[in-house]
Amino acid sequence: MDYDPAPVLARLTCPVLLCWGETDAWIPIEDSLEVWRRTARDAELTVARLAGCDHAPTLGEGEDLDSVSPQYERVLLDWLDRLLPPAG
């Protein structure tokens, strides 16, 4: 791929949740994380590695909602709970 995301990442100033499947064959985790850390300096990065997931946050290469990793759901909800003010 010829696209360089660094200029876009450098403009981020918001919290970002990065989820990688541990067996992602498309995007090497360490290489990608290095780019994020180097360029998105003003963003608050949270990194999660999802066991049993490839490029999508699903188990067994599934493509429906039933195959979404429970770990992904927990990571996402915990991240949102930390960022969002309590309701009420």
matplotlib code that plots the C-alpha trace (Angstrom):
import matplotlib.pyplot as plt

x = [0.0, 1.3, -0.8, 1.1, -1.2, 1.4, 0.1, -3.4, -2.3, -0.2, -3.4, -5.2, -5.7, -8.5, -8.4, -7.9, -8.5, -6.3, -7.3, -5.1, -5.8, -2.8, -2.8, -3.4, -1.6, -2.5, -1.0, 2.1, 1.3, 4.7, 5.3, 1.9, 2.2, 5.5, 4.0, 1.1, 3.4, 5.8, 3.1, 0.0, 1.9, -1.1, -3.5, -4.2, -3.5, -4.9, -3.6, -5.3, -4.2, -7.1, -6.3, -7.8, -8.5, -7.1, -7.8, -11.4, -12.3, -14.0, -13.1, -12.5, -12.6, -16.3, -18.3, -21.4, -22.2, -22.0, -18.4, -17.3, -14.6, -15.9, -12.4, -13.1, -16.4, -14.9, -12.0, -14.3, -16.8, -14.0, -12.4, -15.8, -16.5, -13.2, -13.8, -17.5, -19.0, -21.5, -25.1, -27.5]
y = [0.0, 3.4, 5.4, 7.1, 7.6, 9.6, 13.1, 12.2, 10.5, 13.6, 15.7, 13.5, 15.0, 12.6, 9.3, 6.4, 2.7, 0.5, -3.1, -5.7, -9.3, -11.3, -13.2, -10.2, -11.1, -7.7, -5.3, -6.1, -5.0, -3.8, -1.8, -0.2, 0.6, 2.3, 4.6, 5.4, 6.2, 8.3, 10.3, 10.6, 12.2, 14.4, 11.5, 9.3, 5.8, 2.6, -0.6, -4.0, -7.2, -9.6, -13.3, -15.5, -12.7, -11.9, -8.5, -8.3, -8.6, -11.9, -15.4, -18.2, -15.7, -15.3, -12.6, -12.3, -10.8, -14.1, -14.5, -11.1, -11.7, -11.4, -9.9, -7.1, -6.3, -6.1, -3.9, -1.6, -1.2, -0.8, 1.9, 3.7, 3.5, 5.2, 8.0, 8.8, 10.6, 8.5, 8.8, 10.7]
z = [0.0, -0.9, 1.6, 4.4, 7.4, 9.4, 8.5, 9.5, 12.7, 13.7, 13.8, 16.3, 19.8, 21.0, 22.8, 20.5, 21.1, 18.9, 18.6, 16.8, 16.3, 17.4, 14.1, 11.8, 8.5, 7.0, 9.5, 11.5, 15.1, 16.1, 12.9, 13.0, 16.7, 16.2, 13.6, 15.9, 18.8, 16.7, 14.9, 17.1, 20.0, 21.1, 21.2, 24.2, 22.9, 24.4, 22.8, 22.9, 21.4, 20.7, 21.2, 18.5, 16.1, 12.7, 11.0, 12.2, 15.9, 15.3, 16.2, 13.7, 10.8, 11.4, 9.7, 11.8, 15.2, 17.0, 16.1, 17.7, 20.3, 23.9, 24.6, 22.0, 23.6, 27.1, 25.9, 24.1, 27.0, 29.6, 27.4, 27.0, 30.7, 31.4, 29.0, 29.3, 32.3, 34.3, 33.2, 35.3]

ax = plt.figure().add_subplot(projection="3d")
ax.plot(x, y, z, "-o")
ax.set_aspect("equal")
plt.show()
